Amino acid sequence: MRKKSSIEIKNRRASFDYTFLERYTAGIVLCGSEIKSIREGKASLVDAFCYFHDGELYVKNMQVSLYHWAGAWSRHDPKRDRKLLLRRKELRKLQRAVKDKGVTLVAVRLFIADNGFAKLDIALAKGKKDYDKREALKEKDLRRAMSKNEF
């Protein structure tokens, strides 16, 4: 029986900058030292986004730090583009959706699934305007103030 993993790396900035339209969970093609680094929590999704190349989906700017015990033969480039694994039907749907103006694919959350594989939650997102961001901050402050008064 496998122990539930507590590794969950989030891109908090994405929810502030974008409105999420749909979410998908994708597998990631990784090398051995990369998965070991992710299991140690040494990854970052800041500025990570997805793009299509030859009908395949890749994530760019996802940083996975070097594994400190890896030898010279198993080192990887920390910021390399990594291929994402989705069903063909989902890929076609996303590729059509990304062609719309102002819509992009953003990496939201990186986690280790119950089966031990690394998964990446991606979101079809539309950029927020400045007034939308101010509105979100007001709501957040209001929720914080209400929670302080409830105890």
C-alpha angles and dihedrals in degrees: 000000000000122000115239110256120235094198110121121152115188135195099220093173091063094066090052095049100037142042109226115228100176136358130216134182115222134183119235130222105230138167122234099263091049095057090048090053091048091051087055089052094246099140136100132203097190109138091359116152138163131240138178124243120176091343093306126110121234134181117225130198095018104141120212110180121228115273106247095219095047117116124228092267095057102045118125135200105262095217101037120138111260126206117239123215119222135146115276092243091054091047092053091047092050093045091055092046095050091058089070115097115262096013121117142161115250130188107237109170138007118201145155111250125221090263091057098253123126114246131189124210110214127186133208098230142184120207119252123231121232093259090053089054092050089050090052091051091051091052091048092051091047092052090048092051092048093049091052091053096047099069 
